[in-house]
Amino acid sequence: MGLDDLSPSVLLEAYHKAKEMELDEDFINILKKTLEAHLVHQ
């Protein structure tokens, strides 16, 4: 299971949590790009 398999709501929550916890900026950007890709394909 990859990030592409997660629902947009789960990705959005993970994105906000990652920002809140000040995780690695690259990881946050990957979450953001994956979420944007999901929203474009809907």
Residue, then its C-alpha position, 0 to 999 in steps of 0.5 A: m500500500g502506497l500513498d496513492d492508495l490512501s483516501p484524500s481525507v487520510l492524506l489531508e489529516a496526515y499532511h496537517k499532522a506532519k506540519e504540526m509535528e514539524l516533520d521533514e519538509d520533503f515528507i510534507n511536500i510528498l504528502k501535499k503532491t499526492l493529495e493534489a494529484h488525488l484532487v485533480h483526478q476526482 
